[in-house]
Amino acid sequence: MSSEPLKLFYSYSHKDEDAREQLETHLSILKRQGVITEWHDRKITAGMEWADEISNALESADIILLLVSADFLASAYCYDKEMARALERHEEGSARVIPVILRTCDWQYGTPFGRLQALPKDARPANTWEHRDEAFTNIVQGIRKAAMQFRESTATFDTAAISSFPSSLRGRDTCFVLARIDEIFDSYYREVYAPAIIDAGFKPMRAEGLFGTGTVMKQIWEQIRQAKVLVADISDRNPNVLYELGLVHAQFKPVILTAGSLEDVPFDISHSRTFVYDVREPRWSEKLKRYVTEQLLKVRENPLPFTLPLHNVANSVEMAP
């Protein structure tokens, strides 16, 4: 994992400069710790081509903050230039875009970034917090978490390689992974699932990598809708994973099931093929990775055999006249 600080870019209206400076002060702890370096247009010196400097900084940024206010939304340059390119890079996976709601405004409906998870907590505008320092502290904590996740994701596999895939693999051909989110399954994702998915020619995605403005479940529903295929690790009968699996069934999506124990497989899907792995066995991760890759390649060739229980039930029911 690289120890280089992540590059942070501010996209903001100059009418919000005071708030931007206040946020910059709070982020100084992340700079001291080597987590980030930051750039904003006030760093442009006399004689430099400002448009080129902004473009270069935006293209090299790892984390892009959209400092949202009515003035930001009204700024043609912020909205049409900086934000548009930032969201393109977010979709490519080469940068992480985080809306930071500075002041109350109508940003959630109809804006291109309205689907992204915003800061502070619950997307509550910073100017409505009783103590402004609490709002900015919450923002810093969110940025720290995003930086750690982004660094981990780029260390797991080369996002540049993913962005160089054909456009169909960057969007339509996504494999969404349903699994418990904790340190153990984070390592499974990094070391087994993501590499297996990439080997099969798909782009891996999981809930932990979602940064949208809507609720998490809405984002998961949308990711399931967009995915060509899914992998569900139902170990420990995690209720969130089983609920999400129900969403998969509702959308008639092909899904590859895995579990750490036969007892983890619920009765109502016990007739579905599930690969059971045992972490106590030698080379279990290699076997799991190989299985996932093989099944994904079969899905790519012909998704029809991967029918789901709900689909089978629906096809067996005779409609009343």
Buried (B, 14 or more C-beta within 10 A) or exposed (E): EEEEBBBBBBBBBEBBBEBBEBBBEBBEEBBEEEBBBBBBBEEBEEEEEEEEBBBEBBEEBBBBBBBBBBBBBEBEEBBEBBBEBBBEBBEBBBBBBBBBBBBBBEBBEEBEBBBBBBBBEEBBBBEEBEEBEEBBBBBBBBBBEBBEBBBBBBEBBEBEEBBEBEEEBBBEBBBBBBBBBEEEBBEBBBBBBBBBBBBBBBBBBBBBBBBBBBEEEEBBBBBBEEBBBBBBBBBBEBEBBBEBBEBBBEBEBBBBBBBBBEEBBEEEBEEBEBBBBEEEEEEBBEBBBBBBBBBBEBBBEEEEEBEBBBBEEEEEEEEEE
